[in-house]
Amino acid sequence: MKAFLLILILGALLLLSCKHEDSVDIKFTGKPIDEELPGLWVRNYSSRDMNNGITVWTDSIYFSETNSGYQRTYQFTGLKENNQFEYYSEKDTLSILIHQKVEKWVYSIRNDSLFMSSSLPLYSIYYAIRIYKKTN
């Protein structure tokens, strides 16, 4: 009985001592950015469902000069997602803070195209590759 009571008290103390935080305290403001990144980048693609229906998507990503930006995804012409984010770049790595998680992308800019690649978290041998065109 004493052992059970001791375990119960220790468990309660452990729970009380843990601090739960709902937000990530990471700030990208003032960190370096590639001077070629700021601006609006767009990519168009389509997907096919099990019934052979085709959906046309437009994905636009905007990088400001102040480490912030947004990503908008349209399904046909209707807005599907609108996400705000913070970012910075070092060498060939683009770090994006979105949905309280930091995503790391390897990127390069050639002519008017932005190439981004990242390994998928569950499958280390598969990569997500995105190619955007810069708009004026």
Long-range contacts (C-beta under 8 A, 24 or more apart in sequence): 23-100, 24-97, 24-100, 24-101, 24-102, 26-86, 26-97, 26-102, 27-86, 28-67, 28-86, 28-87, 28-88, 28-95, 28-97, 29-66, 29-67, 29-86, 30-67, 31-67, 31-88, 32-88, 32-89, 32-90, 33-63, 33-65, 33-67, 33-87, 33-88, 33-89, 34-89, 34-109, 36-109, 37-63, 37-87, 37-89, 37-94, 37-109, 37-114, 38-63, 38-64, 38-65, 39-63, 39-134, 39-135, 40-134, 40-135, 41-114, 41-132, 41-133, 41-134, 41-135, 42-132, 42-133, 42-135, 43-130, 43-131, 43-132, 43-133, 59-130, 59-132, 61-132, 63-87, 71-98
